[in-house]
């Protein structure tokens, strides 16, 4: 066991496999902030499934857009630290000022640190942070809602996604492409209603491959956690319209039936 | 807020072309110890606007950084320690970030900068 591992465990004051991610009893809460729920757990499970890859990947900068309670970014920081990956810088943003404060408390309760900025997606960071983010994690507001509910203040902003739940997701996709480093990885939670296949095809046009890391159905919703990364032979963006002629089947690893939802 | 974050933030007000660096208004700063990691510093160095870091460090009461810095200095342990301290250990806890073009104040409270814009600024 490494020294870092010991320290991480001491900081957590817990034992066993619960030290792999944030503990619910230490996650701060507020009526105005989205609490960790099935979608948060699916995203953390995806990161845990990717743990060995992430450790080997050696990210310098990890970022979460829409950190809410802080459960996900805290879990990522704990997971990498417990594997001896120190010297990683963590950042997180949220539109909700209360969420930004709650995330700080959750991080502190677990003895880890992330820099929090209260902002819309990554506004204010989008000029200087270009191409710097190695790991981006996003559990976006994906619930289909009337357009007027999108981006309002308070807790509704954490789920209200407008038409097909895509209103905020589509804005986030543009920002993420901008901020991701050349080797960067991007994890995104989506709902079947968001049309994840279309999201993957849109990202493919920009030169990103994709894969489903976690697929989960509950009575209420069917969730996918998608991973995106830049294709090694990614075409320059202005030529991307001709990319559909690619004969390399591994270039796009998502089968079309992957998002079919049977009942 | 670490000065690394300050170095990555610009004024996001619509129409502002010269929004970097934001000036620091320091009400309360704290020093928080952070584990030293030379590799991280070497990786991040090319992305740092040195003058902005230097001025921010001075505003926080730390005058240890050299006027200019270049990659060759990263082999110098003493330089790395100073860089580490300014970039990661100085935290702005309470205060504000000021847009250099418009003078708009972005408040920093409990260490969290608030970059949310009013409707007429988006």
Interface residues (C-beta under 8 A of the other chain):
Chain A: X60 X86 X87 X88 X89 X91 X95 X97 X100 X101 X104 X113 X115 X116 X117 X118 X119 X120 X123 X124 X125 X126 X127 X128 X129 X132
Chain B: X1 X2 X4 X5 X7 X8 X9 X10 X11 X12 X19 X20 X32 X34 X35 X37 X39 X40 X43 X44 X47 X49 X106 X110 X111 X112 X113 X114 X115 X116 X117
